[in-house]
Amino acid sequence: MLNDILHIFTGGWLCFSLIPTAELWIMVLFIGGISGLREHIQSLRIHPQEVYHKYTDTLGWIIGSVIYYFLRKYNYVDADKNY
């Protein structure tokens, strides 16, 4: 459970730090690509994990990017402000 929460947080944090003002579809494709690449590298390194974690980890990152988008859309996060 903690692992899934951290994947959701990571997806939102990456959107905030790398592409803070992008549209939702760009965020989903970008974060999905990065997390898919990460899972592919883990499988090449023969990282022991259950098969379904390849998909749930990527899904967590994408959910984090969607949450970030809605937080930004409804003014809970200011994407133009330098923190």
C-alpha positions as CSV (number, residue, x, y, z in Angstrom):
1,M,0.0,0.0,0.0
2,L,2.8,2.4,0.9
3,N,4.5,1.6,-2.4
4,D,1.4,2.5,-4.4
5,I,1.0,5.8,-2.5
6,L,4.6,6.6,-3.2
7,H,4.1,5.9,-6.9
8,I,1.1,8.3,-7.0
9,F,3.2,11.0,-5.2
10,T,6.1,10.5,-7.6
11,G,3.8,10.9,-10.6
12,G,2.5,14.2,-9.3
13,W,5.9,15.4,-8.2
14,L,7.4,14.7,-11.6
15,C,4.7,16.6,-13.4
16,F,5.1,19.5,-11.0
17,S,8.9,19.6,-11.4
18,L,9.3,18.8,-15.1
19,I,6.2,19.9,-17.0
20,P,4.1,22.0,-14.6
21,T,1.9,23.8,-17.2
22,A,1.4,21.0,-19.7
23,E,-2.0,19.7,-20.8
24,L,-3.4,16.5,-19.2
25,W,-2.8,14.3,-22.3
26,I,0.9,15.4,-22.4
27,M,1.3,14.7,-18.7
28,V,-0.2,11.2,-19.0
29,L,1.9,10.3,-22.1
30,F,5.1,11.7,-20.6
31,I,4.7,10.1,-17.1
32,G,3.4,6.9,-18.6
33,G,6.5,6.7,-20.9
34,I,8.9,7.4,-18.1
35,S,7.3,4.9,-15.7
36,G,7.1,2.3,-18.5
37,L,10.8,2.8,-19.3
38,R,11.5,2.4,-15.6
39,E,9.6,-0.9,-15.4
40,H,11.3,-2.1,-18.6
41,I,14.8,-1.4,-17.1
42,Q,13.8,-3.2,-13.9
43,S,12.8,-6.3,-16.0
44,L,16.1,-6.2,-17.9
45,R,17.9,-6.1,-14.5
46,I,15.8,-9.1,-13.5
47,H,14.3,-7.2,-10.6
48,P,12.1,-9.7,-8.7
49,Q,8.5,-8.6,-8.6
50,E,5.1,-9.9,-9.4
51,V,4.0,-9.6,-13.0
52,Y,1.0,-7.3,-12.2
53,H,3.3,-4.7,-10.5
54,K,4.6,-3.7,-14.0
55,Y,1.1,-2.3,-14.6
56,T,0.1,-1.1,-11.2
57,D,3.3,0.9,-10.7
58,T,2.8,2.7,-14.0
59,L,-0.9,3.2,-13.2
60,G,0.1,4.8,-9.9
61,W,2.4,7.3,-11.7
62,I,-0.4,8.2,-14.2
63,I,-2.9,8.6,-11.4
64,G,-0.5,11.0,-9.7
65,S,-0.2,13.1,-12.9
66,V,-4.0,13.2,-13.2
67,I,-4.4,14.3,-9.5
68,Y,-1.7,17.0,-10.1
69,Y,-3.6,18.2,-13.2
70,F,-6.8,18.7,-11.2
71,L,-5.1,20.3,-8.3
72,R,-3.6,22.8,-10.7
73,K,-6.9,23.3,-12.6
74,Y,-8.8,24.2,-9.5
75,N,-6.1,26.5,-8.2
76,Y,-4.8,24.4,-5.3
77,V,-1.3,24.4,-6.9
78,D,0.1,27.4,-8.7
79,A,2.3,26.1,-11.6
80,D,3.8,29.4,-12.4
81,K,5.0,30.2,-8.9
82,N,8.6,29.4,-8.0
83,Y,8.7,27.6,-4.7
